[in-house]
C-alpha cells in the first residue's frame, strides 16, 4: 500500500465581502518532508533551507482581506520559486527531456531541485531519476503555481488590479554559496521588484515606507531582486503587481537552535501592520 501524499498547500482567505486586491504567498515555509526524499544529510542541516515561521508571521493576511497561500512541502525537496526549466542536470542520472535554462543559483546546486544544502554539502548520495523529478514537479510545483495563478486571477477579475507579496526569510549573513562570499550582513528587510519591473514603484515605496516607520533597515533589490514567482505572475501595465519581501531571521529567531527569539512577537506585529498597509494600498489603488 502506497503512503498517502501529504497535503501540498493550503489557502486561507477572507470572507468574499471583506476581500481586497491583495495576495500573499509563502513558497518556502513548508515542513512536510515526503517519504521519497531520502537525503544523505542530517535534518538539522536540511532545515536551514526553510523559511521558518514565515507562515505564522503572515497569518494575519486573511483578517486584512487578503488571500494567503502556503506551501507545505519543503523548499530543499522542490523549490516552488524556480522555473521548471531551472533544472540541475548534474543532479540527474539521464539527460533532462525538456528545455533547460539553469540560473546562477543552479550552478551552486540550488536550482529547481536542490543538489546541495545551503552549506554547500551534497544532499543526496545518489543521482535522481528523470521520472522522480518529473513526479515532484507534477505533485508539488505545478499545483502551487496553479493555485497562486488562480488566486491572482480571481482578485484581478474582481478589482481590476492585484497586489502580490511573495513572502520569504533570509539568513543574518550571506552563506558560502553567495556570489559576494560568506559573512556579509543582510539588511533587516530586502524588497525585490526585479529592478522596478514587477510592480509599480509606488507599491515598492509604500511597503518600504511602512517598514521604515517600524524602525527597520530596508534594502531594495540588494542582494535579492526577486525570482520566479514575482517574475512569472507580474505585469504592472495590466495591473498585476508582485513584490518579494525578505525578512532577516535574526529579527525573530535563533538560526542555530531554530527557536523563536524574544523579538518574535514584535516582528509579527510589525508585519501585521505591513499587511494592513498593503491591504489599504490595494483597496485605494484598485
Secondary structure, 3 states (H helix, E strand, C coil): CCCCCCCCEEEECCCHHHCCCEEEEECCCCCECCCCCCCCCCHHHHHHHCCCCHHHHCHHHHHHCCEEEEECECCCCCCCCCCCCCCCHHHECCCCCCCCCCCHHHHCCCCCCCCECCCCCECCCCCECHHHHHHHHHHHHHHHHHHHHHHHHHHHHHHCCEEEEEEEEECCECCCCCCCCCCCECCCEEEECCCCCCCCHHHHHHHHHHHHHCCCCEEECCCCCCCHHHHHCCEHHHCEEEEEEEEEHHHCECCCCCCECCCHHHHHHHHHHHHHHHHHHHHHHC
